[in-house]
Amino acid sequence: MAENQSLDLLVQALRRLPGVGVKSAQRMAFHLLQHDRPGALQLAKALQLATEQVQHCVLCHTFTEHDICTTCSDARRDRSQLCVVENPADQAAMERTGAYKGLYFVLMGKLSPLDDVGPHDIGLQKLFDRIRAPAQGADDAVPEVKEVILATNFTAEGETTAHVIAQALKGSGVQVTRLARGVPVGSELEYVDLGTIAHALVDRR
């Protein structure tokens, strides 16, 4: 075995994190090994536990340790509203505003033809099935979802994703709205000021 093979493997593993380059990964690795070996072991155990226990909610597709997440199982949520976001971080940002009381669907991605990511790769069919599902105890012709709020990011890919969903739902009888332009173009919800998100939600069209 090469002298520093295990250290090199650690650096390469840390580089898999978004926004982490070689130098940042090296600093993290050196810090953990030199100053916080108990923290390194805690991190390793937490990562292993999360990869073993965390799964997708069968209804909204977000991360959860149960079949149905706490949001979907909360009887106090407005089940007539369904907010579509790209990832769990965006969902968390929406929740922190306190302005939204409906349910979610997490795409776990966005349409990106350049990256070969199409409708099947982000589970759009599952979204449409969810939207068309009847309300519990209601006739099959009465869907539970009355409004779909498109809260994909205001990037080119996010706009494309929102457009495709809106076009697919035309004539469905479901109201489709989009977050207002209070959210800056090119931004991602995870990093947008919470007040801006809240106002964009209230002023959706």
MDAnalysis code that builds the backbone (N, CA, C; Angstrom):
import MDAnalysis as mda
import numpy as np

u = mda.Universe.empty(615, n_residues=205, atom_resindex=np.repeat(np.arange(205), 3), trajectory=True)
u.add_TopologyAttr("name", ["N", "CA", "C"] * 205)
u.add_TopologyAttr("resid", np.arange(1, 206))
u.add_TopologyAttr("resname", ["MET", "ALA", "GLU", "ASN", "GLN", "SER", "LEU", "ASP", "LEU", "LEU", "VAL", "GLN", "ALA", "LEU", "ARG", "ARG", "LEU", "PRO", "GLY", "VAL", "GLY", "VAL", "LYS", "SER", "ALA", "GLN", "ARG", "MET", "ALA", "PHE", "HIS", "LEU", "LEU", "GLN", "HIS", "ASP", "ARG", "PRO", "GLY", "ALA", "LEU", "GLN", "LEU", "ALA", "LYS", "ALA", "LEU", "GLN", "LEU", "ALA", "THR", "GLU", "GLN", "VAL", "GLN", "HIS", "CYS", "VAL", "LEU", "CYS", "HIS", "THR", "PHE", "THR", "GLU", "HIS", "ASP", "ILE", "CYS", "THR", "THR", "CYS", "SER", "ASP", "ALA", "ARG", "ARG", "ASP", "ARG", "SER", "GLN", "LEU", "CYS", "VAL", "VAL", "GLU", "ASN", "PRO", "ALA", "ASP", "GLN", "ALA", "ALA", "MET", "GLU", "ARG", "THR", "GLY", "ALA", "TYR", "LYS", "GLY", "LEU", "TYR", "PHE", "VAL", "LEU", "MET", "GLY", "LYS", "LEU", "SER", "PRO", "LEU", "ASP", "ASP", "VAL", "GLY", "PRO", "HIS", "ASP", "ILE", "GLY", "LEU", "GLN", "LYS", "LEU", "PHE", "ASP", "ARG", "ILE", "ARG", "ALA", "PRO", "ALA", "GLN", "GLY", "ALA", "ASP", "ASP", "ALA", "VAL", "PRO", "GLU", "VAL", "LYS", "GLU", "VAL", "ILE", "LEU", "ALA", "THR", "ASN", "PHE", "THR", "ALA", "GLU", "GLY", "GLU", "THR", "THR", "ALA", "HIS", "VAL", "ILE", "ALA", "GLN", "ALA", "LEU", "LYS", "GLY", "SER", "GLY", "VAL", "GLN", "VAL", "THR", "ARG", "LEU", "ALA", "ARG", "GLY", "VAL", "PRO", "VAL", "GLY", "SER", "GLU", "LEU", "GLU", "TYR", "VAL", "ASP", "LEU", "GLY", "THR", "ILE", "ALA", "HIS", "ALA", "LEU", "VAL", "ASP", "ARG", "ARG"])
u.atoms.positions = np.array([
    [0.849, -1.203, 0.000],
    [0.000, 0.000, 0.000],
    [0.879, 1.245, 0.000],
    [0.549, 2.220, -0.814],
    [1.297, 3.474, -0.839],
    [1.221, 4.141, 0.523],
    [2.246, 4.935, 0.831],
    [2.377, 5.508, 2.162],
    [1.144, 6.302, 2.591],
    [0.599, 7.111, 1.709],
    [-0.531, 7.983, 2.056],
    [-1.805, 7.629, 1.293],
    [-1.952, 6.342, 0.960],
    [-3.110, 5.964, 0.155],
    [-4.420, 6.244, 0.880],
    [-4.475, 5.949, 2.180],
    [-5.722, 6.178, 2.922],
    [-6.043, 7.664, 3.009],
    [-5.005, 8.499, 3.153],
    [-5.227, 9.949, 3.182],
    [-5.712, 10.442, 1.821],
    [-5.115, 9.930, 0.761],
    [-5.541, 10.314, -0.586],
    [-6.993, 9.911, -0.835],
    [-7.374, 8.728, -0.349],
    [-8.756, 8.273, -0.511],
    [-9.721, 9.186, 0.239],
    [-9.316, 9.643, 1.428],
    [-10.155, 10.557, 2.204],
    [-10.332, 11.881, 1.465],
    [-9.249, 12.407, 0.913],
    [-9.325, 13.663, 0.162],
    [-10.235, 13.508, -1.050],
    [-10.091, 12.408, -1.762],
    [-10.932, 12.167, -2.933],
    [-12.405, 12.044, -2.537],
    [-12.666, 11.413, -1.393],
    [-14.051, 11.275, -0.927],
    [-14.647, 12.634, -0.580],
    [-13.856, 13.489, 0.075],
    [-14.346, 14.817, 0.449],
    [-14.591, 15.688, -0.772],
    [-13.855, 15.447, -1.837],
    [-14.032, 16.223, -3.072],
    [-15.373, 15.937, -3.739],
    [-16.044, 14.869, -3.340],
    [-17.356, 14.570, -3.918],
    [-18.419, 15.545, -3.436],
    [-18.139, 16.281, -2.368],
    [-19.085, 17.269, -1.867],
    [-19.131, 18.462, -2.820],
    [-20.320, 19.065, -3.013],
    [-20.430, 20.202, -3.949],
    [-19.605, 21.391, -3.482],
    [-18.869, 21.976, -4.431],
    [-18.091, 23.171, -4.136],
    [-16.773, 22.923, -3.430],
    [-16.396, 21.663, -3.249],
    [-15.153, 21.333, -2.552],
    [-14.097, 20.905, -3.568],
    [-13.027, 21.698, -3.652],
    [-11.919, 21.365, -4.542],
    [-10.825, 20.627, -3.800],
    [-9.700, 20.453, -4.463],
    [-8.596, 19.692, -3.877],
    [-8.088, 20.340, -2.597],
    [-7.833, 21.659, -2.633],
    [-7.265, 22.333, -1.464],
    [-8.228, 22.307, -0.282],
    [-9.508, 22.548, -0.548],
    [-10.494, 22.515, 0.537],
    [-10.597, 21.117, 1.126],
    [-10.585, 20.101, 0.272],
    [-10.664, 18.723, 0.743],
    [-9.443, 18.370, 1.581],
    [-8.283, 18.827, 1.164],
    [-7.067, 18.572, 1.939],
    [-7.131, 19.241, 3.303],
    [-7.613, 20.497, 3.348],
    [-7.722, 21.198, 4.628],
    [-8.661, 20.461, 5.574],
    [-9.802, 19.996, 5.033],
    [-10.751, 19.239, 5.858],
    [-10.117, 17.960, 6.391],
    [-9.447, 17.229, 5.507],
    [-8.835, 15.956, 5.898],
    [-7.759, 16.172, 6.954],
    [-6.893, 17.172, 6.740],
    [-5.813, 17.443, 7.690],
    [-6.375, 17.882, 9.034],
    [-7.433, 18.701, 9.012],
    [-8.045, 19.159, 10.255],
    [-8.614, 17.984, 11.050],
    [-9.361, 17.135, 10.379],
    [-9.975, 16.000, 11.070],
    [-8.928, 15.072, 11.662],
    [-7.878, 14.794, 10.903],
    [-6.857, 13.857, 11.366],
    [-5.947, 14.460, 12.428],
    [-5.699, 15.763, 12.338],
    [-4.783, 16.393, 13.281],
    [-5.478, 16.887, 14.545],
    [-6.699, 17.420, 14.404],
    [-7.343, 18.092, 15.526],
    [-8.620, 17.424, 16.028],
    [-9.245, 16.585, 15.222],
    [-10.570, 16.091, 15.629],
    [-10.827, 14.666, 15.135],
    [-10.012, 13.738, 15.570],
    [-10.233, 12.339, 15.159],
    [-11.555, 11.778, 15.680],
    [-11.994, 12.132, 16.914],
    [-13.331, 11.688, 17.343],
    [-14.432, 12.230, 16.421],
    [-14.258, 13.484, 15.969],
    [-15.227, 14.062, 15.047],
    [-15.232, 13.338, 13.718],
    [-14.056, 12.896, 13.261],
    [-13.963, 12.151, 12.012],
    [-14.713, 10.831, 12.123],
    [-14.559, 10.158, 13.260],
    [-15.272, 8.894, 13.473],
    [-16.779, 9.129, 13.573],
    [-17.166, 10.228, 14.235],
    [-18.594, 10.568, 14.337],
    [-19.183, 10.841, 12.964],
    [-18.421, 11.563, 12.128],
    [-18.871, 11.859, 10.771],
    [-19.026, 10.588, 9.959],
    [-18.059, 9.677, 10.081],
    [-18.113, 8.414, 9.336],
    [-19.328, 7.582, 9.751],
    [-19.588, 7.524, 11.060],
    [-20.733, 6.746, 11.558],
    [-22.055, 7.384, 11.128],
    [-22.118, 8.729, 11.173],
    [-23.348, 9.430, 10.780],
    [-23.643, 9.214, 9.306],
    [-22.601, 9.265, 8.464],
    [-22.780, 9.037, 7.031],
    [-23.256, 7.615, 6.756],
    [-22.670, 6.665, 7.449],
    [-23.072, 5.265, 7.247],
    [-24.513, 5.052, 7.680],
    [-24.877, 5.614, 8.841],
    [-26.251, 5.464, 9.342],
    [-27.253, 6.106, 8.394],
    [-26.924, 7.309, 7.895],
    [-27.834, 8.018, 6.999],
    [-28.036, 7.247, 5.700],
    [-26.954, 6.711, 5.133],
    [-27.086, 5.973, 3.877],
    [-27.874, 4.682, 4.061],
    [-27.869, 4.150, 5.274],
    [-28.614, 2.917, 5.544],
    [-30.073, 3.181, 5.887],
    [-30.356, 4.312, 6.548],
    [-31.687, 4.544, 7.093],
    [-32.554, 5.503, 6.271],
    [-31.945, 6.471, 5.606],
    [-32.725, 7.508, 4.908],
    [-33.192, 6.982, 3.554],
    [-34.471, 7.162, 3.270],
    [-35.071, 6.723, 2.012],
    [-35.958, 7.847, 1.473],
    [-36.692, 7.547, 0.402],
    [-37.604, 8.533, -0.184],
    [-39.026, 8.301, 0.323],
    [-39.720, 9.395, 0.643],
    [-41.132, 9.316, 1.007],
    [-41.915, 8.788, -0.198],
    [-42.815, 7.857, 0.032],
    [-43.559, 7.254, -1.078],
    [-44.546, 8.235, -1.707],
    [-44.860, 9.322, -1.001],
    [-45.815, 10.294, -1.529],
    [-45.143, 11.489, -2.181],
    [-44.193, 12.103, -1.487],
    [-43.608, 13.346, -2.002],
    [-42.173, 13.194, -2.483],
    [-41.542, 12.054, -2.180],
    [-40.202, 11.751, -2.687],
    [-39.084, 12.449, -1.937],
    [-39.373, 13.158, -0.823],
    [-38.319, 13.793, -0.056],
    [-37.598, 12.756, 0.790],
    [-36.567, 13.168, 1.511],
    [-35.831, 12.247, 2.366],
    [-36.582, 12.025, 3.675],
    [-36.615, 10.781, 4.131],
    [-37.258, 10.441, 5.391],
    [-36.749, 9.085, 5.855],
    [-36.919, 8.795, 7.117],
    [-36.554, 7.480, 7.635],
    [-37.766, 6.560, 7.689],
    [-38.914, 7.067, 7.226],
    [-40.150, 6.275, 7.253],
    [-40.740, 6.210, 5.848],
    [-41.750, 5.364, 5.676],
    [-42.379, 5.262, 4.354],
    [-43.001, 6.584, 3.937],
    [-43.636, 7.267, 4.899],
    [-44.263, 8.567, 4.643],
    [-43.640, 9.592, 5.569],
    [-43.221, 10.730, 5.016],
    [-42.535, 11.756, 5.812],
    [-43.511, 12.459, 6.758],
    [-42.965, 13.209, 7.700],
    [-43.801, 13.881, 8.701],
    [-44.691, 14.962, 8.077],
    [-44.227, 15.597, 7.003],
    [-45.042, 16.630, 6.348],
    [-46.267, 16.013, 5.696],
    [-46.066, 14.937, 4.940],
    [-47.191, 14.283, 4.257],
    [-48.184, 13.668, 5.243],
    [-47.704, 13.257, 6.405],
    [-48.586, 12.616, 7.383],
    [-49.238, 13.613, 8.340],
    [-48.896, 14.901, 8.200],
    [-49.452, 15.937, 9.074],
    [-50.866, 16.300, 8.619],
    [-51.845, 15.971, 9.419],
    [-53.248, 16.223, 9.067],
    [-53.584, 17.700, 9.006],
    [-52.714, 18.559, 9.541],
    [-52.990, 19.999, 9.553],
    [-52.601, 20.667, 8.245],
    [-51.875, 19.976, 7.383],
    [-51.457, 20.583, 6.114],
    [-52.625, 20.654, 5.142],
    [-52.591, 21.693, 4.278],
    [-53.617, 21.870, 3.252],
    [-53.324, 20.914, 2.098],
    [-54.119, 19.862, 1.978],
    [-53.853, 18.817, 1.006],
    [-54.303, 19.191, -0.406],
    [-54.917, 20.358, -0.538],
    [-55.344, 20.797, -1.869],
    [-54.224, 21.525, -2.611],
    [-53.164, 21.882, -1.899],
    [-52.026, 22.573, -2.500],
    [-50.810, 21.656, -2.553],
    [-50.144, 21.644, -3.706],
    [-48.951, 20.826, -3.872],
    [-47.843, 21.707, -4.455],
    [-46.787, 21.898, -3.697],
    [-45.667, 22.733, -4.111],
    [-44.562, 21.841, -4.681],
    [-44.165, 22.110, -5.908],
    [-43.155, 21.294, -6.589],
    [-41.800, 21.985, -6.491],
    [-40.835, 21.303, -5.868],
    [-39.484, 21.844, -5.722],
    [-38.482, 20.863, -6.309],
    [-37.257, 21.329, -6.504],
    [-36.240, 20.491, -7.138],
    [-35.599, 19.507, -6.176],
    [-35.377, 19.908, -4.925],
    [-34.650, 19.041, -4.000],
    [-35.062, 19.309, -2.553],
    [-34.669, 18.443, -1.617],
    [-35.049, 18.630, -0.213],
    [-34.553, 19.928, 0.398],
    [-33.405, 20.457, -0.072],
    [-32.902, 21.730, 0.446],
    [-33.860, 22.865, 0.104],
    [-34.445, 22.824, -1.101],
    [-35.430, 23.832, -1.496],
    [-36.697, 23.707, -0.661],
    [-37.102, 22.474, -0.388],
    [-38.266, 22.248, 0.466],
    [-38.021, 22.830, 1.861],
    [-36.834, 22.592, 2.403],
    [-36.499, 23.110, 3.726],
    [-36.530, 24.635, 3.734],
    [-36.062, 25.259, 2.651],
    [-36.081, 26.721, 2.557],
    [-37.516, 27.240, 2.560],
    [-38.399, 26.568, 1.827],
    [-39.809, 26.963, 1.802],
    [-40.426, 26.826, 3.197],
    [-40.086, 25.758, 3.893],
    [-40.649, 25.518, 5.222],
    [-40.190, 26.580, 6.225],
    [-38.945, 27.013, 6.094],
    [-38.412, 27.987, 7.053],
    [-39.101, 29.344, 6.940],
    [-39.728, 29.622, 5.816],
    [-40.438, 30.898, 5.684],
    [-41.692, 30.926, 6.544],
    [-42.273, 29.774, 6.804],
    [-43.517, 29.702, 7.565],
    [-44.724, 30.185, 6.788],
    [-44.556, 30.458, 5.487],
    [-45.631, 31.044, 4.677],
    [-46.456, 30.001, 3.943],
    [-45.996, 28.771, 3.921],
    [-46.687, 27.745, 3.137],
    [-47.150, 26.615, 4.043],
    [-48.417, 26.213, 3.901],
    [-48.999, 25.186, 4.762],
    [-49.534, 23.990, 3.982],
    [-49.189, 23.907, 2.695],
    [-49.650, 22.778, 1.893],
    [-48.650, 21.639, 1.899],
    [-48.749, 20.779, 0.886],
    [-47.862, 19.623, 0.756],
    [-46.832, 19.874, -0.347],
    [-45.901, 18.949, -0.490],
    [-44.809, 19.102, -1.449],
    [-44.685, 17.891, -2.355],
    [-44.006, 18.131, -3.480],
    [-43.454, 17.030, -4.274],
    [-42.032, 17.432, -4.646],
    [-41.083, 16.582, -4.298],
    [-39.665, 16.874, -4.531],
    [-39.191, 16.093, -5.754],
    [-38.804, 16.804, -6.780],
    [-38.418, 16.168, -8.049],
    [-37.092, 15.417, -7.948],
    [-36.237, 15.824, -7.035],
    [-34.881, 15.275, -6.924],
    [-34.087, 15.516, -8.207],
    [-34.298, 16.698, -8.790],
    [-33.560, 17.038, -10.003],
    [-34.317, 18.058, -10.824],
    [-33.851, 18.274, -12.045],
    [-34.475, 19.224, -12.968],
    [-34.156, 18.778, -14.382],
    [-34.996, 19.147, -15.318],
    [-34.762, 18.789, -16.714],
    [-33.518, 19.506, -17.232],
    [-32.645, 18.764, -17.867],
    [-31.407, 19.345, -18.396],
    [-30.974, 18.537, -19.616],
    [-31.482, 18.900, -20.815],
    [-31.136, 18.152, -22.030],
    [-29.632, 18.050, -22.270],
    [-28.888, 19.091, -21.903],
    [-27.439, 19.063, -22.110],
    [-26.762, 17.992, -21.261],
    [-27.366, 17.696, -20.110],
    [-26.817, 16.661, -19.229],
    [-27.548, 15.328, -19.386],
    [-28.386, 15.254, -20.422],
    [-29.136, 14.025, -20.689],
    [-30.116, 13.662, -19.567],
    [-30.676, 14.669, -18.912],
    [-31.664, 14.444, -17.853],
    [-33.038, 14.767, -18.412],
    [-33.868, 13.743, -18.578],
    [-35.191, 13.912, -19.151],
    [-36.294, 13.707, -18.127],
    [-37.565, 13.740, -18.564],
    [-38.704, 13.590, -17.650],
    [-38.676, 12.327, -16.805],
    [-38.225, 11.218, -17.390],
    [-38.209, 9.969, -16.633],
    [-37.148, 9.984, -15.540],
    [-36.092, 10.766, -15.732],
    [-34.990, 10.794, -14.762],
    [-35.362, 11.535, -13.485],
    [-36.340, 12.429, -13.551],
    [-36.749, 13.166, -12.347],
    [-38.161, 12.785, -11.896],
    [-38.699, 11.731, -12.463],
    [-39.964, 11.194, -11.979],
    [-41.178, 12.061, -12.198],
    [-41.279, 12.701, -13.364],
    [-42.449, 13.547, -13.625],
    [-43.745, 12.743, -13.648],
    [-43.675, 11.506, -14.113],
    [-44.893, 10.693, -14.163],
    [-45.453, 10.459, -12.765],
    [-44.558, 10.268, -11.797],
    [-45.000, 10.084, -10.412],
    [-45.674, 11.354, -9.899],
    [-45.141, 12.510, -10.310],
    [-45.764, 13.779, -9.937],
    [-47.165, 13.877, -10.508],
    [-47.324, 13.565, -11.795],
    [-48.636, 13.666, -12.433],
    [-49.629, 12.675, -11.822],
    [-49.154, 11.492, -11.464],
    [-50.019, 10.514, -10.795],
    [-50.486, 11.054, -9.449],
    [-49.593, 11.726, -8.751],
    [-49.940, 12.295, -7.449],
    [-50.993, 13.388, -7.614],
    [-50.829, 14.217, -8.617],
    [-51.760, 15.323, -8.841],
    [-53.154, 14.802, -9.201],
    [-53.197, 13.723, -9.958],
    [-54.486, 13.183, -10.415],
    [-55.144, 12.256, -9.394],
    [-54.437, 11.931, -8.322],
    [-54.988, 10.999, -7.327],
    [-56.216, 11.605, -6.660],
    [-57.286, 10.817, -6.493],
    [-58.505, 11.350, -5.872],
    [-58.317, 11.589, -4.385],
    [-59.122, 12.497, -3.858],
    [-59.092, 12.753, -2.424],
    [-59.575, 11.509, -1.688],
    [-59.050, 11.304, -0.497],
    [-59.412, 10.123, 0.285],
    [-60.910, 10.100, 0.557],
    [-61.536, 9.011, 0.168],
    [-62.969, 8.847, 0.392],
    [-63.833, 9.562, -0.623],
    [-63.201, 10.171, -1.641],
    [-63.973, 10.915, -2.647],
    [-64.126, 10.093, -3.913],
    [-64.997, 10.564, -4.781],
    [-65.180, 9.931, -6.083],
    [-63.895, 10.071, -6.906],
    [-63.645, 9.092, -7.790],
    [-62.426, 9.098, -8.600],
    [-62.276, 10.358, -9.431],
    [-63.387, 11.035, -9.719],
    [-63.332, 12.220, -10.576],
    [-62.950, 13.472, -9.800],
    [-62.796, 13.357, -8.484],
    [-62.488, 14.525, -7.657],
    [-61.058, 14.414, -7.123],
    [-60.096, 15.065, -7.791],
    [-58.707, 14.992, -7.320],
    [-58.517, 15.774, -6.030],
    [-57.579, 15.331, -5.216],
    [-57.294, 16.006, -3.953],
    [-56.586, 17.337, -4.188],
    [-55.685, 17.366, -5.160],
    [-54.890, 18.563, -5.430],
    [-55.685, 19.541, -6.301],
    [-55.834, 20.764, -5.820],
    [-56.538, 21.807, -6.556],
    [-55.565, 22.813, -7.178],
    [-54.406, 22.993, -6.545],
    [-53.420, 23.960, -7.032],
    [-52.027, 23.354, -6.982],
    [-51.304, 23.491, -8.066],
    [-49.902, 23.079, -8.121],
    [-49.051, 24.341, -8.186],
    [-48.176, 24.515, -7.198],
    [-47.296, 25.684, -7.143],
    [-45.920, 25.263, -7.647],
    [-45.502, 25.823, -8.761],
    [-44.203, 25.481, -9.340],
    [-43.125, 26.331, -8.681],
    [-42.324, 25.707, -7.839],
    [-41.281, 26.413, -7.094],
    [-39.901, 25.899, -7.475],
    [-39.752, 25.519, -8.747],
    [-38.422, 25.160, -9.229],
    [-37.571, 26.428, -9.276],
    [-36.265, 26.254, -9.275],
    [-35.365, 27.401, -9.228],
    [-35.451, 28.235, -10.504],
    [-35.080, 29.508, -10.394],
    [-35.152, 30.420, -11.531],
    [-33.863, 30.378, -12.354],
    [-33.435, 29.158, -12.657],
    [-32.335, 28.926, -13.584],
    [-32.950, 28.498, -14.912],
    [-32.135, 28.380, -15.948],
    [-32.658, 27.949, -17.248],
    [-33.296, 26.573, -17.134],
    [-32.640, 25.668, -16.405],
    [-33.177, 24.311, -16.253],
    [-34.446, 24.308, -15.410],
    [-34.456, 25.127, -14.359],
    [-35.640, 25.205, -13.508],
    [-36.834, 25.772, -14.243],
    [-36.602, 26.790, -15.072],
    [-37.674, 27.376, -15.869],
    [-38.205, 26.370, -16.887],
    [-37.302, 25.618, -17.500],
    [-37.718, 24.590, -18.463],
    [-38.578, 23.539, -17.782],
    [-38.146, 23.116, -16.602],
    [-38.897, 22.112, -15.846],
    [-40.291, 22.616, -15.506],
    [-40.379, 23.860, -15.046],
    [-41.677, 24.444, -14.700],
    [-42.566, 24.541, -15.931],
    [-41.995, 24.927, -17.063],
    [-42.766, 25.060, -18.302],
    [-43.330, 23.710, -18.746],
    [-42.512, 22.672, -18.694],
    [-42.966, 21.340, -19.106],
    [-44.101, 20.854, -18.220],
    [-43.975, 21.067, -16.915],
    [-45.025, 20.644, -15.990],
    [-46.315, 21.422, -16.255],
    [-46.192, 22.740, -16.427],
    [-47.367, 23.576, -16.678],
    [-48.075, 23.167, -17.961],
    [-47.313, 22.887, -19.012],
    [-47.905, 22.469, -20.280],
    [-48.619, 21.128, -20.137],
    [-48.021, 20.218, -19.384],
    [-48.610, 18.892, -19.207],
    [-49.925, 18.952, -18.424],
    [-50.082, 19.963, -17.582],
    [-51.272, 20.066, -16.739],
    [-52.360, 20.954, -17.347],
    [-52.107, 21.485, -18.549],
    [-53.132, 22.292, -19.207],
    [-54.375, 21.448, -19.474],
    [-55.519, 22.001, -19.144],
    [-56.767, 21.283, -19.369],
    [-57.079, 20.234, -18.322],
    [-56.249, 20.131, -17.290],
    [-56.465, 19.115, -16.252],
    [-57.476, 19.566, -15.206],
    [-57.783, 20.864, -15.187],
    [-58.692, 21.376, -14.167],
    [-57.972, 21.786, -12.894],
    [-56.654, 21.557, -12.844],
    [-55.853, 21.937, -11.677],
    [-55.230, 23.305, -11.939],
    [-55.333, 24.214, -10.971],
    [-54.726, 25.527, -11.108],
    [-53.211, 25.397, -10.976],
    [-52.492, 25.972, -11.915],
    [-51.021, 25.929, -11.881],
    [-50.496, 27.343, -11.694],
    [-49.719, 27.549, -10.636],
    [-49.136, 28.857, -10.364],
    [-47.615, 28.718, -10.278],
    [-46.938, 29.847, -10.399],
    [-45.478, 29.896, -10.361],
    [-45.064, 30.917, -9.320],
    [-43.985, 30.670, -8.594],
    [-43.501, 31.668, -7.649],
    [-43.309, 32.994, -8.371],
    [-43.675, 34.084, -7.711],
    [-43.527, 35.407, -8.312],
    [-42.051, 35.744, -8.486],
    [-41.793, 36.759, -9.308],
    [-40.412, 37.098, -9.639],
    [-39.669, 37.826, -8.530],
    [-40.199, 37.766, -7.326],
    [-39.442, 38.319, -6.211],
    [-38.157, 37.546, -5.993],
    [-38.137, 36.284, -6.421],
    [-36.927, 35.483, -6.341],
    [-36.053, 35.834, -7.544],
    [-34.820, 36.268, -7.330],
    [-33.964, 36.708, -8.439],
    [-33.732, 35.621, -9.478],
    [-33.704, 36.003, -10.747],
    [-33.411, 35.082, -11.830],
    [-31.998, 34.542, -11.667],
    [-31.848, 33.238, -11.861],
    [-30.543, 32.603, -11.739],
    [-30.220, 32.155, -10.325],
    [-31.141, 32.402, -9.382],
    [-30.870, 32.046, -7.992],
    [-31.417, 30.664, -7.673],
    [-30.951, 30.112, -6.546],
    [-31.434, 28.843, -6.052],
    [-32.066, 29.073, -4.691],
    [-33.215, 28.470, -4.453],
    [-33.993, 28.758, -3.246],
    [-33.198, 28.557, -1.962],
    [-32.311, 27.575, -1.973],
    [-31.543, 27.260, -0.775],
    [-30.765, 28.470, -0.256],
    [-30.379, 29.384, -1.186],
    [-29.540, 30.512, -0.815],
    [-30.264, 31.854, -0.854],
    [-31.565, 31.833, -1.114],
    [-32.324, 33.079, -1.208],
    [-32.806, 33.500, 0.175],
    [-32.835, 34.806, 0.414],
    [-33.344, 35.354, 1.666],
    [-34.765, 34.852, 1.921],
    [-35.037, 34.444, 3.160],
    [-36.331, 33.838, 3.487],
    [-37.492, 34.794, 3.268],
    [-37.280, 36.078, 3.544],
    [-38.342, 37.059, 3.314],
    [-38.694, 37.158, 1.844],
    [-37.692, 37.059, 0.980],
    [-37.928, 37.098, -0.466],
    [-38.760, 35.901, -0.898],
    [-38.434, 34.724, -0.366],
    [-39.199, 33.520, -0.715],
    [-40.640, 33.658, -0.238],
    [-40.818, 34.156, 0.975],
    [-42.164, 34.307, 1.534],
    [-43.014, 35.239, 0.684],
    [-42.441, 36.383, 0.267],
    [-43.185, 37.326, -0.567],
    [-43.489, 36.730, -1.936],
    [-42.535, 35.990, -2.491],
    [-42.750, 35.371, -3.794],
    [-43.871, 34.339, -3.715],
    [-43.953, 33.651, -2.581],
    [-45.010, 32.660, -2.402],
    [-46.366, 33.333, -2.316],
    [-46.447, 34.399, -1.537],
    [-47.719, 35.126, -1.365],
    [-48.169, 35.740, -2.699],
    [-47.225, 36.236, -3.487],
    [-47.540, 36.924, -4.736],
    [-47.499, 36.008, -5.947],
    [-47.576, 34.712, -5.737],
    [-47.493, 33.772, -6.863],
    [-48.628, 34.040, -7.843],
    [-48.411, 33.659, -9.086],
    [-49.416, 33.912, -10.120],
    [-49.794, 32.609, -10.826],
])
